Amino acid sequence: MNIANPIGCDQQNKTTSSPTSKEKAQALLGILGLWGMHTLNFSLIESLLYPVTQKKNNF
């Protein structure tokens, strides 16, 4: 571990990777929703992710 990257590149890539399925996108939206009330203009971010989780759309 070094001061510039305390988490480590491997762990950081695991925790910040993009969702690879519809279920993972839904889980991400659920977690982010908790922080949404504390984030300015969160609805703009959410509006980009939400359509991916709809049944009619393929991931």
CHARMM-style PDB file with segment names, atoms N, HN, CA, C and O in Angstrom:
ATOM      1  N   MET     1       0.851  -1.169   0.000  1.00  0.00      PROA
ATOM      2  CA  MET     1       0.000   0.000   0.000  1.00  0.00      PROA
ATOM      3  C   MET     1       0.900   1.236   0.000  1.00  0.00      PROA
ATOM      4  O   MET     1       1.884   1.305   0.737  1.00  0.00      PROA
ATOM      5  N   ASN     2       0.545   2.206  -0.838  1.00  0.00      PROA
ATOM      6  HN  ASN     2      -0.254   2.150  -1.437  1.00  0.00      PROA
ATOM      7  CA  ASN     2       1.285   3.460  -0.809  1.00  0.00      PROA
ATOM      8  C   ASN     2       0.327   4.619  -0.572  1.00  0.00      PROA
ATOM      9  O   ASN     2      -0.891   4.451  -0.627  1.00  0.00      PROA
ATOM     10  N   ILE     3       0.873   5.768  -0.315  1.00  0.00      PROA
ATOM     11  HN  ILE     3       1.863   5.905  -0.271  1.00  0.00      PROA
ATOM     12  CA  ILE     3       0.053   6.926   0.041  1.00  0.00      PROA
ATOM     13  C   ILE     3      -0.788   7.404  -1.137  1.00  0.00      PROA
ATOM     14  O   ILE     3      -1.919   7.851  -0.950  1.00  0.00      PROA
ATOM     15  N   ALA     4      -0.246   7.314  -2.347  1.00  0.00      PROA
ATOM     16  HN  ALA     4       0.673   6.951  -2.499  1.00  0.00      PROA
ATOM     17  CA  ALA     4      -0.968   7.805  -3.519  1.00  0.00      PROA
ATOM     18  C   ALA     4      -2.167   6.934  -3.856  1.00  0.00      PROA
ATOM     19  O   ALA     4      -3.155   7.437  -4.392  1.00  0.00      PROA
ATOM     20  N   ASN     5      -2.107   5.653  -3.560  1.00  0.00      PROA
ATOM     21  HN  ASN     5      -1.304   5.244  -3.125  1.00  0.00      PROA
ATOM     22  CA  ASN     5      -3.186   4.731  -3.887  1.00  0.00      PROA
ATOM     23  C   ASN     5      -3.405   3.789  -2.704  1.00  0.00      PROA
ATOM     24  O   ASN     5      -2.962   2.642  -2.755  1.00  0.00      PROA
ATOM     25  N   PRO     6      -4.072   4.237  -1.648  1.00  0.00      PROA
ATOM     26  CA  PRO     6      -4.187   3.423  -0.436  1.00  0.00      PROA
ATOM     27  C   PRO     6      -4.999   2.147  -0.605  1.00  0.00      PROA
ATOM     28  O   PRO     6      -4.760   1.177   0.114  1.00  0.00      PROA
ATOM     29  N   ILE     7      -5.944   2.117  -1.524  1.00  0.00      PROA
ATOM     30  HN  ILE     7      -6.138   2.905  -2.109  1.00  0.00      PROA
ATOM     31  CA  ILE     7      -6.768   0.924  -1.699  1.00  0.00      PROA
ATOM     32  C   ILE     7      -6.030  -0.125  -2.513  1.00  0.00      PROA
ATOM     33  O   ILE     7      -6.146  -1.316  -2.223  1.00  0.00      PROA
ATOM     34  N   GLY     8      -5.288   0.279  -3.507  1.00  0.00      PROA
ATOM     35  HN  GLY     8      -5.194   1.246  -3.743  1.00  0.00      PROA
ATOM     36  CA  GLY     8      -4.630  -0.645  -4.411  1.00  0.00      PROA
ATOM     37  C   GLY     8      -5.419  -0.738  -5.703  1.00  0.00      PROA
ATOM     38  O   GLY     8      -6.650  -0.733  -5.682  1.00  0.00      PROA
ATOM     39  N   CYS     9      -4.734  -0.821  -6.805  1.00  0.00      PROA
ATOM     40  HN  CYS     9      -3.734  -0.825  -6.822  1.00  0.00      PROA
ATOM     41  CA  CYS     9      -5.388  -0.799  -8.117  1.00  0.00      PROA
ATOM     42  C   CYS     9      -6.354  -1.959  -8.311  1.00  0.00      PROA
ATOM     43  O   CYS     9      -7.452  -1.767  -8.834  1.00  0.00      PROA
ATOM     44  N   ASP    10      -5.962  -3.156  -7.897  1.00  0.00      PROA
ATOM     45  HN  ASP    10      -5.070  -3.312  -7.472  1.00  0.00      PROA
ATOM     46  CA  ASP    10      -6.824  -4.317  -8.113  1.00  0.00      PROA
ATOM     47  C   ASP    10      -8.144  -4.179  -7.369  1.00  0.00      PROA
ATOM     48  O   ASP    10      -9.206  -4.409  -7.948  1.00  0.00      PROA
ATOM     49  N   GLN    11      -8.094  -3.814  -6.116  1.00  0.00      PROA
ATOM     50  HN  GLN    11      -7.231  -3.628  -5.645  1.00  0.00      PROA
ATOM     51  CA  GLN    11      -9.311  -3.661  -5.324  1.00  0.00      PROA
ATOM     52  C   GLN    11     -10.154  -2.511  -5.843  1.00  0.00      PROA
ATOM     53  O   GLN    11     -11.381  -2.603  -5.870  1.00  0.00      PROA
ATOM     54  N   GLN    12      -9.515  -1.436  -6.253  1.00  0.00      PROA
ATOM     55  HN  GLN    12      -8.518  -1.361  -6.231  1.00  0.00      PROA
ATOM     56  CA  GLN    12     -10.239  -0.280  -6.759  1.00  0.00      PROA
ATOM     57  C   GLN    12     -10.974  -0.636  -8.049  1.00  0.00      PROA
ATOM     58  O   GLN    12     -12.109  -0.201  -8.242  1.00  0.00      PROA
ATOM     59  N   ASN    13     -10.363  -1.407  -8.926  1.00  0.00      PROA
ATOM     60  HN  ASN    13      -9.440  -1.760  -8.769  1.00  0.00      PROA
ATOM     61  CA  ASN    13     -11.018  -1.816 -10.163  1.00  0.00      PROA
ATOM     62  C   ASN    13     -12.213  -2.717  -9.890  1.00  0.00      PROA
ATOM     63  O   ASN    13     -13.212  -2.638 -10.605  1.00  0.00      PROA
ATOM     64  N   LYS    14     -12.139  -3.564  -8.885  1.00  0.00      PROA
ATOM     65  HN  LYS    14     -11.328  -3.628  -8.304  1.00  0.00      PROA
ATOM     66  CA  LYS    14     -13.262  -4.428  -8.533  1.00  0.00      PROA
ATOM     67  C   LYS    14     -14.447  -3.622  -8.029  1.00  0.00      PROA
ATOM     68  O   LYS    14     -15.591  -3.915  -8.378  1.00  0.00      PROA
ATOM     69  N   THR    15     -14.188  -2.622  -7.223  1.00  0.00      PROA
ATOM     70  HN  THR    15     -13.259  -2.384  -6.940  1.00  0.00      PROA
ATOM     71  CA  THR    15     -15.281  -1.874  -6.610  1.00  0.00      PROA
ATOM     72  C   THR    15     -15.860  -0.805  -7.514  1.00  0.00      PROA
ATOM     73  O   THR    15     -16.972  -0.341  -7.262  1.00  0.00      PROA
ATOM     74  N   THR    16     -15.157  -0.398  -8.552  1.00  0.00      PROA
ATOM     75  HN  THR    16     -14.254  -0.775  -8.757  1.00  0.00      PROA
ATOM     76  CA  THR    16     -15.652   0.664  -9.424  1.00  0.00      PROA
ATOM     77  C   THR    16     -15.963   0.175 -10.826  1.00  0.00      PROA
ATOM     78  O   THR    16     -16.132   0.990 -11.733  1.00  0.00      PROA
ATOM     79  N   SER    17     -16.043  -1.134 -11.030  1.00  0.00      PROA
ATOM     80  HN  SER    17     -15.905  -1.796 -10.293  1.00  0.00      PROA
ATOM     81  CA  SER    17     -16.340  -1.643 -12.363  1.00  0.00      PROA
ATOM     82  C   SER    17     -17.808  -1.395 -12.710  1.00  0.00      PROA
ATOM     83  O   SER    17     -18.657  -1.277 -11.826  1.00  0.00      PROA
ATOM     84  N   SER    18     -18.086  -1.319 -13.995  1.00  0.00      PROA
ATOM     85  HN  SER    18     -17.396  -1.415 -14.713  1.00  0.00      PROA
ATOM     86  CA  SER    18     -19.445  -1.076 -14.473  1.00  0.00      PROA
ATOM     87  C   SER    18     -20.308  -2.308 -14.261  1.00  0.00      PROA
ATOM     88  O   SER    18     -19.795  -3.428 -14.269  1.00  0.00      PROA
ATOM     89  N   PRO    19     -21.613  -2.123 -14.072  1.00  0.00      PROA
ATOM     90  CA  PRO    19     -22.496  -3.282 -13.929  1.00  0.00      PROA
ATOM     91  C   PRO    19     -22.520  -4.089 -15.222  1.00  0.00      PROA
ATOM     92  O   PRO    19     -22.533  -3.521 -16.314  1.00  0.00      PROA
ATOM     93  N   THR    20     -22.526  -5.406 -15.095  1.00  0.00      PROA
ATOM     94  HN  THR    20     -22.516  -5.867 -14.208  1.00  0.00      PROA
ATOM     95  CA  THR    20     -22.485  -6.276 -16.270  1.00  0.00      PROA
ATOM     96  C   THR    20     -23.802  -6.996 -16.517  1.00  0.00      PROA
ATOM     97  O   THR    20     -23.897  -7.791 -17.452  1.00  0.00      PROA
ATOM     98  N   SER    21     -24.805  -6.741 -15.715  1.00  0.00      PROA
ATOM     99  HN  SER    21     -24.728  -6.094 -14.956  1.00  0.00      PROA
ATOM    100  CA  SER    21     -26.116  -7.347 -15.927  1.00  0.00      PROA
ATOM    101  C   SER    21     -27.196  -6.382 -15.454  1.00  0.00      PROA
ATOM    102  O   SER    21     -26.922  -5.402 -14.761  1.00  0.00      PROA
ATOM    103  N   LYS    22     -28.415  -6.683 -15.842  1.00  0.00      PROA
ATOM    104  HN  LYS    22     -28.637  -7.479 -16.405  1.00  0.00      PROA
ATOM    105  CA  LYS    22     -29.543  -5.847 -15.439  1.00  0.00      PROA
ATOM    106  C   LYS    22     -29.713  -5.855 -13.923  1.00  0.00      PROA
ATOM    107  O   LYS    22     -30.024  -4.826 -13.323  1.00  0.00      PROA
ATOM    108  N   GLU    23     -29.509  -7.013 -13.307  1.00  0.00      PROA
ATOM    109  HN  GLU    23     -29.256  -7.850 -13.794  1.00  0.00      PROA
ATOM    110  CA  GLU    23     -29.648  -7.126 -11.854  1.00  0.00      PROA
ATOM    111  C   GLU    23     -28.597  -6.289 -11.126  1.00  0.00      PROA
ATOM    112  O   GLU    23     -28.891  -5.662 -10.108  1.00  0.00      PROA
ATOM    113  N   LYS    24     -27.375  -6.282 -11.652  1.00  0.00      PROA
ATOM    114  HN  LYS    24     -27.137  -6.791 -12.479  1.00  0.00      PROA
ATOM    115  CA  LYS    24     -26.323  -5.481 -11.024  1.00  0.00      PROA
ATOM    116  C   LYS    24     -26.604  -3.993 -11.192  1.00  0.00      PROA
ATOM    117  O   LYS    24     -26.300  -3.200 -10.301  1.00  0.00      PROA
ATOM    118  N   ALA    25     -27.181  -3.608 -12.327  1.00  0.00      PROA
ATOM    119  HN  ALA    25     -27.428  -4.252 -13.051  1.00  0.00      PROA
ATOM    120  CA  ALA    25     -27.552  -2.204 -12.535  1.00  0.00      PROA
ATOM    121  C   ALA    25     -28.651  -1.799 -11.553  1.00  0.00      PROA
ATOM    122  O   ALA    25     -28.630  -0.691 -11.018  1.00  0.00      PROA
ATOM    123  N   GLN    26     -29.615  -2.700 -11.315  1.00  0.00      PROA
ATOM    124  HN  GLN    26     -29.632  -3.600 -11.750  1.00  0.00      PROA
ATOM    125  CA  GLN    26     -30.674  -2.416 -10.348  1.00  0.00      PROA
ATOM    126  C   GLN    26     -30.099  -2.280  -8.941  1.00  0.00      PROA
ATOM    127  O   GLN    26     -30.498  -1.395  -8.184  1.00  0.00      PROA
ATOM    128  N   ALA    27     -29.169  -3.152  -8.598  1.00  0.00      PROA
ATOM    129  HN  ALA    27     -28.845  -3.871  -9.213  1.00  0.00      PROA
ATOM    130  CA  ALA    27     -28.540  -3.079  -7.278  1.00  0.00      PROA
ATOM    131  C   ALA    27     -27.764  -1.774  -7.121  1.00  0.00      PROA
ATOM    132  O   ALA    27     -27.798  -1.147  -6.062  1.00  0.00      PROA
ATOM    133  N   LEU    28     -27.071  -1.374  -8.173  1.00  0.00      PROA
ATOM    134  HN  LEU    28     -27.044  -1.884  -9.033  1.00  0.00      PROA
ATOM    135  CA  LEU    28     -26.325  -0.116  -8.133  1.00  0.00      PROA
ATOM    136  C   LEU    28     -27.263   1.069  -7.939  1.00  0.00      PROA
ATOM    137  O   LEU    28     -26.971   1.972  -7.156  1.00  0.00      PROA
ATOM    138  N   LEU    29     -28.383   1.068  -8.644  1.00  0.00      PROA
ATOM    139  HN  LEU    29     -28.621   0.334  -9.281  1.00  0.00      PROA
ATOM    140  CA  LEU    29     -29.355   2.152  -8.478  1.00  0.00      PROA
ATOM    141  C   LEU    29     -29.917   2.177  -7.060  1.00  0.00      PROA
ATOM    142  O   LEU    29     -30.161   3.247  -6.503  1.00  0.00      PROA
ATOM    143  N   GLY    30     -30.120   1.004  -6.483  1.00  0.00      PROA
ATOM    144  HN  GLY    30     -29.921   0.134  -6.935  1.00  0.00      PROA
ATOM    145  CA  GLY    30     -30.612   0.939  -5.109  1.00  0.00      PROA
ATOM    146  C   GLY    30     -29.636   1.547  -4.120  1.00  0.00      PROA
ATOM    147  O   GLY    30     -30.026   2.306  -3.233  1.00  0.00      PROA
ATOM    148  N   ILE    31     -28.370   1.209  -4.278  1.00  0.00      PROA
ATOM    149  HN  ILE    31     -28.053   0.592  -4.999  1.00  0.00      PROA
ATOM    150  CA  ILE    31     -27.344   1.756  -3.389  1.00  0.00      PROA
ATOM    151  C   ILE    31     -27.194   3.256  -3.610  1.00  0.00      PROA
ATOM    152  O   ILE    31     -27.111   4.024  -2.652  1.00  0.00      PROA
ATOM    153  N   LEU    32     -27.159   3.667  -4.868  1.00  0.00      PROA
ATOM    154  HN  LEU    32     -27.226   3.043  -5.646  1.00  0.00      PROA
ATOM    155  CA  LEU    32     -27.001   5.092  -5.164  1.00  0.00      PROA
ATOM    156  C   LEU    32     -28.214   5.898  -4.727  1.00  0.00      PROA
ATOM    157  O   LEU    32     -28.097   7.078  -4.399  1.00  0.00      PROA
ATOM    158  N   GLY    33     -29.376   5.262  -4.723  1.00  0.00      PROA
ATOM    159  HN  GLY    33     -29.471   4.303  -4.989  1.00  0.00      PROA
ATOM    160  CA  GLY    33     -30.587   5.952  -4.299  1.00  0.00      PROA
ATOM    161  C   GLY    33     -30.509   6.445  -2.866  1.00  0.00      PROA
ATOM    162  O   GLY    33     -31.083   7.479  -2.526  1.00  0.00      PROA
ATOM    163  N   LEU    34     -29.800   5.706  -2.028  1.00  0.00      PROA
ATOM    164  HN  LEU    34     -29.334   4.866  -2.304  1.00  0.00      PROA
ATOM    165  CA  LEU    34     -29.615   6.137  -0.641  1.00  0.00      PROA
ATOM    166  C   LEU    34     -28.818   7.436  -0.568  1.00  0.00      PROA
ATOM    167  O   LEU    34     -29.061   8.275   0.299  1.00  0.00      PROA
ATOM    168  N   TRP    35     -27.871   7.593  -1.478  1.00  0.00      PROA
ATOM    169  HN  TRP    35     -27.674   6.911  -2.182  1.00  0.00      PROA
ATOM    170  CA  TRP    35     -27.047   8.798  -1.504  1.00  0.00      PROA
ATOM    171  C   TRP    35     -27.672   9.892  -2.348  1.00  0.00      PROA
ATOM    172  O   TRP    35     -27.212  11.033  -2.320  1.00  0.00      PROA
ATOM    173  N   GLY    36     -28.704   9.565  -3.091  1.00  0.00      PROA
ATOM    174  HN  GLY    36     -29.078   8.638  -3.114  1.00  0.00      PROA
ATOM    175  CA  GLY    36     -29.324  10.529  -3.991  1.00  0.00      PROA
ATOM    176  C   GLY    36     -29.861  11.763  -3.308  1.00  0.00      PROA
ATOM    177  O   GLY    36     -29.819  12.859  -3.866  1.00  0.00      PROA
ATOM    178  N   MET    37     -30.367  11.589  -2.098  1.00  0.00      PROA
ATOM    179  HN  MET    37     -30.401  10.699  -1.644  1.00  0.00      PROA
ATOM    180  CA  MET    37     -30.915  12.749  -1.392  1.00  0.00      PROA
ATOM    181  C   MET    37     -29.823  13.713  -0.939  1.00  0.00      PROA
ATOM    182  O   MET    37     -30.110  14.851  -0.567  1.00  0.00      PROA
ATOM    183  N   HSD    38     -28.577  13.262  -0.968  1.00  0.00      PROA
ATOM    184  HN  HSD    38     -28.343  12.338  -1.270  1.00  0.00      PROA
ATOM    185  CA  HSD    38     -27.460  14.105  -0.554  1.00  0.00      PROA
ATOM    186  C   HSD    38     -26.641  14.611  -1.744  1.00  0.00      PROA
ATOM    187  O   HSD    38     -25.649  15.316  -1.560  1.00  0.00      PROA
ATOM    188  N   THR    39     -27.052  14.252  -2.958  1.00  0.00      PROA
ATOM    189  HN  THR    39     -27.857  13.679  -3.107  1.00  0.00      PROA
ATOM    190  CA  THR    39     -26.282  14.590  -4.151  1.00  0.00      PROA
ATOM    191  C   THR    39     -27.061  15.567  -5.011  1.00  0.00      PROA
ATOM    192  O   THR    39     -28.209  15.310  -5.374  1.00  0.00      PROA
ATOM    193  N   LEU    40     -26.444  16.672  -5.332  1.00  0.00      PROA
ATOM    194  HN  LEU    40     -25.512  16.881  -5.037  1.00  0.00      PROA
ATOM    195  CA  LEU    40     -27.065  17.682  -6.171  1.00  0.00      PROA
ATOM    196  C   LEU    40     -27.268  17.131  -7.583  1.00  0.00      PROA
ATOM    197  O   LEU    40     -26.344  16.560  -8.163  1.00  0.00      PROA
ATOM    198  N   ASN    41     -28.451  17.296  -8.131  1.00  0.00      PROA
ATOM    199  HN  ASN    41     -29.201  17.760  -7.660  1.00  0.00      PROA
ATOM    200  CA  ASN    41     -28.806  16.856  -9.487  1.00  0.00      PROA
ATOM    201  C   ASN    41     -28.632  15.347  -9.687  1.00  0.00      PROA
ATOM    202  O   ASN    41     -28.259  14.903 -10.773  1.00  0.00      PROA
ATOM    203  N   PHE    42     -28.899  14.573  -8.658  1.00  0.00      PROA
ATOM    204  HN  PHE    42     -29.202  14.933  -7.776  1.00  0.00      PROA
ATOM    205  CA  PHE    42     -28.769  13.120  -8.766  1.00  0.00      PROA
ATOM    206  C   PHE    42     -29.711  12.547  -9.812  1.00  0.00      PROA
ATOM    207  O   PHE    42     -29.400  11.533 -10.437  1.00  0.00      PROA
ATOM    208  N   SER    43     -30.848  13.178 -10.009  1.00  0.00      PROA
ATOM    209  HN  SER    43     -31.102  14.001  -9.502  1.00  0.00      PROA
ATOM    210  CA  SER    43     -31.817  12.667 -10.980  1.00  0.00      PROA
ATOM    211  C   SER    43     -31.236  12.632 -12.389  1.00  0.00      PROA
ATOM    212  O   SER    43     -31.657  11.808 -13.201  1.00  0.00      PROA
ATOM    213  N   LEU    44     -30.289  13.499 -12.695  1.00  0.00      PROA
ATOM    214  HN  LEU    44     -29.947  14.168 -12.035  1.00  0.00      PROA
ATOM    215  CA  LEU    44     -29.645  13.469 -14.009  1.00  0.00      PROA
ATOM    216  C   LEU    44     -28.812  12.205 -14.187  1.00  0.00      PROA
ATOM    217  O   LEU    44     -28.806  11.603 -15.261  1.00  0.00      PROA
ATOM    218  N   ILE    45     -28.119  11.811 -13.143  1.00  0.00      PROA
ATOM    219  HN  ILE    45     -28.124  12.300 -12.271  1.00  0.00      PROA
ATOM    220  CA  ILE    45     -27.319  10.587 -13.190  1.00  0.00      PROA
ATOM    221  C   ILE    45     -28.233   9.372 -13.255  1.00  0.00      PROA
ATOM    222  O   ILE    45     -28.013   8.455 -14.047  1.00  0.00      PROA
ATOM    223  N   GLU    46     -29.251   9.378 -12.421  1.00  0.00      PROA
ATOM    224  HN  GLU    46     -29.429  10.123 -11.778  1.00  0.00      PROA
ATOM    225  CA  GLU    46     -30.174   8.251 -12.350  1.00  0.00      PROA
ATOM    226  C   GLU    46     -30.934   8.067 -13.657  1.00  0.00      PROA
ATOM    227  O   GLU    46     -31.222   6.939 -14.057  1.00  0.00      PROA
ATOM    228  N   SER    47     -31.258   9.169 -14.319  1.00  0.00      PROA
ATOM    229  HN  SER    47     -31.024  10.085 -13.994  1.00  0.00      PROA
ATOM    230  CA  SER    47     -32.026   9.078 -15.565  1.00  0.00      PROA
ATOM    231  C   SER    47     -31.245   8.376 -16.668  1.00  0.00      PROA
ATOM    232  O   SER    47     -31.846   7.862 -17.611  1.00  0.00      PROA
ATOM    233  N   LEU    48     -29.928   8.345 -16.572  1.00  0.00      PROA
ATOM    234  HN  LEU    48     -29.440   8.763 -15.806  1.00  0.00      PROA
ATOM    235  CA  LEU    48     -29.120   7.631 -17.555  1.00  0.00      PROA
ATOM    236  C   LEU    48     -29.091   6.130 -17.288  1.00  0.00      PROA
ATOM    237  O   LEU    48     -29.006   5.335 -18.225  1.00  0.00      PROA
ATOM    238  N   LEU    49     -29.161   5.739 -16.024  1.00  0.00      PROA
ATOM    239  HN  LEU    49     -29.231   6.384 -15.263  1.00  0.00      PROA
ATOM    240  CA  LEU    49     -29.079   4.324 -15.657  1.00  0.00      PROA
ATOM    241  C   LEU    49     -30.431   3.623 -15.636  1.00  0.00      PROA
ATOM    242  O   LEU    49     -30.509   2.428 -15.920  1.00  0.00      PROA
ATOM    243  N   TYR    50     -31.482   4.337 -15.310  1.00  0.00      PROA
ATOM    244  HN  TYR    50     -31.419   5.308 -15.080  1.00  0.00      PROA
ATOM    245  CA  TYR    50     -32.788   3.716 -15.122  1.00  0.00      PROA
ATOM    246  C   TYR    50     -33.307   2.985 -16.360  1.00  0.00      PROA
ATOM    247  O   TYR    50     -33.802   1.868 -16.211  1.00  0.00      PROA
ATOM    248  N   PRO    51     -33.226   3.542 -17.576  1.00  0.00      PROA
ATOM    249  CA  PRO    51     -33.764   2.830 -18.744  1.00  0.00      PROA
ATOM    250  C   PRO    51     -33.130   1.461 -18.976  1.00  0.00      PROA
ATOM    251  O   PRO    51     -33.768   0.579 -19.549  1.00  0.00      PROA
ATOM    252  N   VAL    52     -31.907   1.274 -18.549  1.00  0.00      PROA
ATOM    253  HN  VAL    52     -31.388   1.991 -18.083  1.00  0.00      PROA
ATOM    254  CA  VAL    52     -31.229  -0.015 -18.715  1.00  0.00      PROA
ATOM    255  C   VAL    52     -31.941  -1.113 -17.948  1.00  0.00      PROA
ATOM    256  O   VAL    52     -31.920  -2.270 -18.367  1.00  0.00      PROA
ATOM    257  N   THR    53     -32.569  -0.774 -16.836  1.00  0.00      PROA
ATOM    258  HN  THR    53     -32.587   0.166 -16.495  1.00  0.00      PROA
ATOM    259  CA  THR    53     -33.175  -1.779 -15.968  1.00  0.00      PROA
ATOM    260  C   THR    53     -34.598  -2.147 -16.371  1.00  0.00      PROA
ATOM    261  O   THR    53     -35.180  -3.066 -15.794  1.00  0.00      PROA
ATOM    262  N   GLN    54     -35.162  -1.458 -17.334  1.00  0.00      PROA
ATOM    263  HN  GLN    54     -34.690  -0.712 -17.802  1.00  0.00      PROA
ATOM    264  CA  GLN    54     -36.533  -1.754 -17.728  1.00  0.00      PROA
ATOM    265  C   GLN    54     -36.605  -3.077 -18.483  1.00  0.00      PROA
ATOM    266  O   GLN    54     -35.667  -3.460 -19.183  1.00  0.00      PROA
ATOM    267  N   LYS    55     -37.719  -3.758 -18.333  1.00  0.00      PROA
ATOM    268  HN  LYS    55     -38.481  -3.446 -17.765  1.00  0.00      PROA
ATOM    269  CA  LYS    55     -37.892  -5.093 -18.880  1.00  0.00      PROA
ATOM    270  C   LYS    55     -37.768  -5.129 -20.403  1.00  0.00      PROA
ATOM    271  O   LYS    55     -37.218  -6.082 -20.956  1.00  0.00      PROA
ATOM    272  N   LYS    56     -38.272  -4.105 -21.081  1.00  0.00      PROA
ATOM    273  HN  LYS    56     -38.718  -3.331 -20.632  1.00  0.00      PROA
ATOM    274  CA  LYS    56     -38.281  -4.113 -22.547  1.00  0.00      PROA
ATOM    275  C   LYS    56     -36.896  -3.911 -23.161  1.00  0.00      PROA
ATOM    276  O   LYS    56     -36.710  -4.174 -24.349  1.00  0.00      PROA
ATOM    277  N   ASN    57     -35.935  -3.455 -22.384  1.00  0.00      PROA
ATOM    278  HN  ASN    57     -36.086  -3.242 -21.419  1.00  0.00      PROA
ATOM    279  CA  ASN    57     -34.589  -3.193 -22.899  1.00  0.00      PROA
ATOM    280  C   ASN    57     -33.646  -4.339 -22.584  1.00  0.00      PROA
ATOM    281  O   ASN    57     -33.673  -4.901 -21.489  1.00  0.00      PROA
ATOM    282  N   ASN    58     -32.817  -4.675 -23.550  1.00  0.00      PROA
ATOM    283  HN  ASN    58     -32.794  -4.219 -24.439  1.00  0.00      PROA
ATOM    284  CA  ASN    58     -31.773  -5.673 -23.326  1.00  0.00      PROA
ATOM    285  C   ASN    58     -30.543  -4.972 -22.783  1.00  0.00      PROA
ATOM    286  O   ASN    58     -30.239  -3.841 -23.161  1.00  0.00      PROA
ATOM    287  N   PHE    59     -29.847  -5.648 -21.902  1.00  0.00      PROA
ATOM    288  HN  PHE    59     -30.095  -6.567 -21.595  1.00  0.00      PROA
ATOM    289  CA  PHE    59     -28.662  -5.044 -21.310  1.00  0.00      PROA
ATOM    290  C   PHE    59     -27.511  -5.187 -22.262  1.00  0.00      PROA
ATOM    291  OT1 PHE    59     -26.403  -4.743 -21.962  1.00  0.00      PROA
TER     292      PHE     59
END
